[in-house]
């Protein structure tokens, strides 16, 4: 597996490269109030993936959005979780859709990426910071067709909204598999027994721990999406899949937005990701970052790196971010044990 980071250029820098680039404003069709927040790439992602036979992941970013305008401290709050996956045959899947307040940005992002319909919508778990972008009046279901909706934990209200919008509903649980454009998708959790028998008195904890855990395999490349699972569920998964290699992946969407409720050293050692990505506007704790830096070339997080775009042709793993990180606090972890990492991965 080859690893390479592509350094993304800001749109304004791109426009200075030639007079032709300056002739048209790439943000011209974006409302002015959203221009600071939308994704910088503008292209037909389905055609691009199909032409190159690659799988692409577009991890969304809040880009320092002030979720609560009445926040007197001016703090950036968690905006949620959302990732667009584009398969090698051009089919598209949106995993989660963030808080309702993020919806205008999400819809602009999908438009800029050429999305006029979604083949698949996936909900990791029914919490508002993961599903509201689907159901808002100006959101996904009200704006673009969705062919299939996949979920594990059933929500009657959400199921009804997807069904009324014309989507086919599919509950997928442990052991279920799908094949999309040469990519194998395997559900590692939850199973029905887990859904029916909560292990904690807090409903929020149970909902997070029963997040859909979804593995993707394309050639030699693998990725794992784990929703908002907590440490207890991480340890259960490690025990459940010990010796199978199913948790060992190249790309990991960090659990629970990269919060310290999750990401034990045991989970990092079990997943050994070559690249970790966290979304949700959290500043990653350095000890958590270190857990993954033992294995990963780096850990991207939207608070510092903006949008993350990751792709693979089934052999290589490449990535770019929408801006350069403005802190060096994580540098020593990225270079930790560097002699055991693939040269050139960070630049």
C-alpha positions in Angstrom: 0.0 0.0 0.0 1.4 3.4 -1.1 0.6 6.5 0.9 0.8 10.1 -0.4 -0.6 13.4 0.8 -1.5 15.9 -1.8 -1.2 19.5 -0.5 -4.4 21.3 -1.4 -4.3 24.9 -2.5 -6.7 27.5 -1.4 -9.1 28.6 -4.1 -7.8 32.2 -4.1 -4.3 30.8 -4.7 -5.5 28.7 -7.5 -7.1 31.8 -9.2 -3.8 33.6 -9.2 -2.1 30.9 -11.3 -3.6 32.2 -14.6 -5.8 34.8 -16.1 -8.2 32.1 -17.2 -8.7 31.1 -13.6 -9.5 34.7 -12.7 -12.1 35.0 -15.4 -14.7 33.1 -13.4 -15.4 33.2 -9.7 -15.7 29.5 -8.6 -17.8 30.7 -5.7 -20.2 32.8 -7.8 -23.1 30.5 -7.3 -22.7 30.2 -3.5 -24.6 32.7 -1.3 -22.1 35.2 0.1 -22.9 34.3 3.7 -21.9 30.6 3.1 -18.7 31.2 1.1 -16.5 30.9 4.2 -17.9 27.5 5.0 -18.4 25.5 1.8 -16.2 22.8 0.4 -13.4 24.2 -1.8 -13.5 21.5 -4.5 -16.0 21.9 -7.4 -16.3 18.9 -9.8 -18.4 16.0 -10.9 -17.3 13.5 -8.3 -19.3 10.6 -9.7 -17.7 11.0 -13.1 -14.3 11.5 -11.6 -14.5 8.3 -9.5 -15.9 6.2 -12.4 -13.2 7.4 -14.8 -10.4 6.6 -12.4 -12.0 3.5 -10.9 -11.3 5.0 -7.4 -13.2 5.2 -4.2 -13.4 8.8 -2.8 -14.4 10.1 0.7 -15.3 13.7 1.1 -15.4 14.4 4.9 -17.4 17.5 5.7 -16.3 20.4 7.9 -18.0 23.0 9.9 -15.1 25.5 9.0 -15.5 27.3 12.3 -19.3 27.8 12.0 -20.9 29.4 15.0 -23.7 26.8 15.5 -25.4 28.9 18.2 -25.5 32.5 17.1 -26.5 33.4 20.7 -23.4 31.9 22.2 -21.9 34.8 24.2 -18.5 33.3 24.3 -18.3 33.1 20.5 -17.3 29.4 20.7 -17.5 27.0 17.8 -19.7 24.2 18.8 -19.9 20.7 17.4 -21.6 20.9 14.0 -22.0 17.1 13.6 -20.9 14.3 11.3 -21.2 13.7 7.5 -19.2 12.1 4.8 -19.9 11.6 1.1 -18.6 8.4 -0.3 -18.2 8.0 -4.1 -17.7 4.4 -5.4 -15.6 3.3 -8.3 -18.7 2.9 -10.5 -19.8 6.5 -9.7 -22.6 5.6 -7.3 -22.8 7.8 -4.2 -23.5 7.3 -0.5 -24.0 10.0 2.2 -23.1 8.7 5.6 -24.9 10.9 8.1 -26.0 14.5 7.5 -25.0 16.6 10.6 -27.1 19.1 12.6 -30.0 21.0 11.0 -28.1 24.3 11.3 -25.4 22.9 9.0 -27.9 21.9 6.3 -27.4 25.0 4.0 -23.7 24.3 3.9 -24.2 20.5 3.3 -26.6 21.2 0.4 -24.1 23.7 -1.1 -21.4 21.1 -0.8 -23.4 18.4 -2.5 -24.2 20.8 -5.3 -20.6 21.8 -5.7 -19.6 18.1 -5.9 -22.2 17.5 -8.7 -24.6 15.5 -6.6 -28.2 15.7 -8.1 -29.3 12.4 -6.5 -28.0 9.9 -3.9 -27.9 6.2 -4.5 -27.5 5.5 -0.8 -28.1 7.3 2.5 -26.7 5.7 5.6 -27.5 6.7 9.2 -24.9 5.6 11.8 -27.4 6.2 14.6 -30.4 8.5 15.3 -28.9 11.5 17.0 -29.7 15.0 15.8 -26.1 15.8 14.9 -26.1 12.9 12.5 -29.6 13.0 10.9 -31.1 16.4 10.8 -29.5 17.4 7.5 -31.5 14.6 5.9 -34.9 15.8 7.3 -34.7 19.6 7.5 -37.2 21.4 5.2 -34.3 22.5 3.0 -32.3 19.3 3.5 -31.5 16.2 1.5 -34.9 14.5 1.4 -36.7 17.7 0.4 -34.1 18.6 -2.3 -32.6 15.5 -4.0 -33.9 12.0 -4.7 -32.5 9.2 -2.4 -32.8 5.7 -3.8 -31.9 3.6 -0.7 -31.8 4.3 3.0 -29.7 2.0 5.3 -29.9 2.0 9.1 -29.4 -0.3 12.0 -31.3 1.2 14.9 -34.9 1.9 13.7 -36.5 5.3 14.2 -40.1 5.3 13.2 -40.2 9.0 12.4 -37.0 8.8 10.3 -38.1 5.7 8.5 -41.4 7.4 7.7 -39.7 10.5 6.3 -37.3 8.4 4.1 -40.2 6.2 2.9 -42.4 9.3 2.1 -39.5 10.7 0.1 -39.5 7.6 -2.1 -36.4 5.8 -0.7 -36.3 2.0 -0.2 -35.6 1.1 3.4 -33.1 -1.5 4.5 -32.2 -2.5 8.1 -28.7 -3.9 8.1 -27.1 -5.6 11.1 -24.0 -7.6 12.1 -22.9 -9.9 9.3 -24.9 -8.2 6.5 -22.9 -7.3 3.4 -23.3 -5.2 0.3 -21.3 -4.9 -2.9 -21.2 -1.5 -4.7 -18.9 -0.9 -7.6 -16.4 -3.5 -6.6 -16.4 -2.4 -3.0 -17.5 -4.8 -0.3 -19.3 -3.3 2.6 -19.6 -5.4 5.8 -21.6 -4.5 8.9 -19.7 -5.4 12.1 -22.2 -4.0 14.6 -24.9 -3.8 16.0 -26.9 -7.1 16.0 -30.5 -7.3 17.0 -29.7 -8.7 20.5 -27.6 -5.6 21.2 -30.5 -3.3 20.1 -33.0 -5.2 22.2 -30.9 -5.5 25.3 -29.4 -2.1 26.4 -26.4 -2.4 28.7 -26.5 1.1 30.1 -29.2 3.1 31.9 -28.5 6.1 29.7 -30.3 6.1 26.4 -27.7 8.3 24.8 -25.0 5.9 25.7 -26.9 3.0 24.3 -27.7 4.8 21.1 -24.1 5.8 20.6 -22.8 2.3 21.4 -25.2 0.7 18.9 -23.9 2.9 16.1 -23.5 1.1 12.8 -19.9 -0.1 12.4 -19.3 -0.4 8.7 -16.2 -1.7 7.0 -15.4 -1.1 3.3 -12.9 -3.1 1.3 -11.7 -2.2 -2.2 -8.7 -4.2 -3.4 -6.0 -3.8 -0.8 -7.6 -0.8 0.7 -10.0 -0.8 3.7 -11.9 1.8 5.6 -14.0 1.7 8.8 -16.8 4.0 9.9 -17.8 3.6 13.6 -20.3 6.3 14.4 -20.2 7.5 18.0 -19.2 4.3 19.8 -17.7 4.7 23.3 -14.8 3.0 24.9 -16.9 0.1 26.2 -18.1 -0.7 22.7 -14.6 -0.4 21.3 -13.5 -3.1 23.8 -16.5 -5.3 23.0 -15.7 -5.1 19.2 -12.0 -5.9 19.9 -13.1 -9.0 21.8 -15.7 -10.0 19.2 -13.4 -9.7 16.2 -10.1 -10.8 17.8 -8.1 -12.8 15.3 -10.3 -11.9 12.3 -8.4 -8.8 11.1 -11.8 -7.1 10.4 -11.0 -4.1 12.6 -7.5 -3.6 11.0 -8.0 -0.9 8.3 -6.2 1.8 6.3 -8.7 4.6 6.9 -10.6 5.1 10.1 -13.3 7.7 10.8 -12.5 8.3 14.4 -15.4 7.4 16.9 -17.5 10.1 18.5 -16.0 13.1 16.6 -12.5 12.4 18.1 -13.8 12.9 21.6 -12.0 11.3 24.6 -15.1 9.3 25.4 -13.6 7.0 22.7 -10.4 6.1 21.0 -8.7 3.9 23.6 -5.1 2.8 22.9 -6.5 -0.8 22.6 -8.8 0.4 19.7 -6.0 2.2 18.0 -3.9 -0.9 18.3 -6.7 -3.1 16.9 -7.5 -0.8 13.9 -3.9 0.4 13.1 -5.2 3.0 10.6 -2.7 4.5 8.2 -4.9 7.6 8.2 -7.5 8.8 10.8 -10.1 11.4 10.2 -12.3 13.2 12.8 -15.1 15.6 12.1 -17.3 17.7 14.4 -15.2 20.7 15.3 -13.4 19.2 18.3 -9.8 19.9 19.2 -8.2 16.5 19.5 -6.6 15.7 22.8 -2.9 15.1 22.3 -3.0 11.7 24.1 -5.8 10.6 21.8 -3.8 11.8 18.8 -0.8 9.9 20.1 -2.8 6.6 20.3 -3.3 6.7 16.5 0.1 8.3 15.7 1.7 5.0 16.7 0.2 3.6 13.5 -1.2 6.4 11.4 0.8 8.7 9.2 -1.3 11.5 10.5 -4.8 12.2 12.0 -6.8 14.8 10.2 -9.4 16.8 12.0 -11.7 19.5 10.6 -11.0 22.0 13.4 -7.4 22.3 12.2 -7.4 20.9 8.7 -10.7 21.9 7.2 -12.2 19.6 4.7 -10.5 16.2 4.1 -10.6 14.4 0.8 -9.3 10.8 0.8 -9.2 8.4 -2.1 -7.8 5.0 -3.2 -7.5 3.0 -6.4 -7.5 -0.2 -4.4 -3.7 -0.1 -3.9 -2.7 3.4 -2.8 -4.0 5.8 -0.1 -4.0 9.5 -0.9 -5.4 12.5 0.8 -5.6 16.3 0.7 -7.0 19.0 3.0 -8.6 22.3 2.2 -6.1 24.3 4.3 -2.8 23.9 6.1 -2.8 23.2 9.8 -1.9 26.3 11.8 -0.5 24.6 14.9 2.6 22.5 15.5 1.3 20.8 18.7 0.8 17.5 16.9 4.0 17.5 14.9 6.0 15.5 17.4 3.4 12.8 17.3 3.3 12.6 13.6 7.0 12.1 13.5 7.0 9.6 16.5 8.7 6.4 15.4 9.0 7.8 12.0 11.6 5.2 10.9 8.8 2.6 11.0 6.5 4.6 8.8 6.4 4.8 5.0 8.7 7.6 3.8 7.1 10.5 2.1 3.6 9.9 3.5 3.4 13.4 5.0 4.5 15.4 2.1 
